[in-house]
Amino acid sequence: MSGNSHTDEHDLRLIEGYALGALGSAYGRLGREGEAIELIERCLEICGEFNDEASQVSSHVDLARVHLRQGRCSEALARLELALSIAERVGQPFLQVLSLNGMGDTLRALGRPSEAFARHRAALAIACRLHDRYHSARALDGIASVLDLEGERTRATRLWRRALSSYTELGVPEALELEQRLAMAVALSDGPAAIGGDAGAGTVGGDQIDGEALVRLGRRPA
């Protein structure tokens, strides 16, 4: 009985940690940053007690998102670098994708576009190997944002359209936000060429996901 009791306490403690993390992530999306940080840090503490490194990675990524919303980009990047190192050590490619896409967003906010581009491209390559449509789209969205920042709006718009196609098919909230950004980009573009693009081979979410082709779409000329 004592063994079962110990197991139950262990499981309940972990469930508590997961619930705190999920609630903290939700608060972060609602703009309640202070509460979000407190809850996610409590989740991290509990996961650390049980050496649950996968959950620690997710929590570091969630904290980084909150820091990024607060404009604390250096702190966000530090969290993401730690998350990536753990994900690589435990051999979890999905968690590597989470960390890399987060690093891309943060590096772009820090005004380091070439590094941001490289992180999103690395995330894209892994996500395509995993046939992960959502995170492939996230990576394409990030690559397009870097290209747009660098004045390559035509290429950015083409990649945004590919990302939007997947977001829409998956029914995720990012679809509406990207649709609005894309409409603004089109409105600011110089002409119809900026909104064109081949929506055929290599589109995320097609019957065949060609990871290398998608990576090439984001590769800037030397």
C-alpha positions, 0 to 999 in steps of 0.5 A: 500500500505504501508503494502505491501511495508513493506512486499516487503522490508522485503522479499527482505532483506531476499532474499539478506541475503540468496543470500549472504550466498549461494555466501559465501558458494560457495566462501568457496568451491573455497578456497576464504576464506576471501570473504566467511567469509565476505559474510556469516557474512553479511548473519548472520547479516541479518538473525539475524534482522529477527530472522531467526534461521534456516538460522543462523544455516546454516550460522554458519555451513558454517563459521565453514567449512571455518575456518576448511579449514583454520586450525582454528579448535577451532573457527570452533568448537565454531561455530558448538557448537552454531549452535547445540544449536540453532538447538536443541532449535528450534527443527530442527533435519536436522540442528542438523545433519548438526551441529553434522557432522561438529563437528565430522569433526572438533573434528577429526582434533583437535585430539579428535577421541572419541568425533568425533566418538560420534558426527558422530554416533549421526548424523547418528542416526538422519539422518536415522530416517529422511531417509536422505541418503546424511547425513547418508552417511556423518556420515558413512564417518566420522565414517570410517575416525575416525576408520581409524585414530585409525588403524581399516582400515578393518572396516573403508573401509566397512563403506566407501563403504557404504557411497560411494554407497549412494554418487554415487547413489545421484550423489554428488561430494563427490563420486569422492573424497571418491572413491580416498580415498578408493582406497588409503586405499585399496592400503595401506591395508594388504590384501583382507580382508580389502576391503571386507564387507557385502554390504547387510542389513543396507546399506544406501540407501536400500529399508529399512533404519534401523537406529539402524543397521547403528548405530551399524555398527559404534559402537566400542567395549567397 
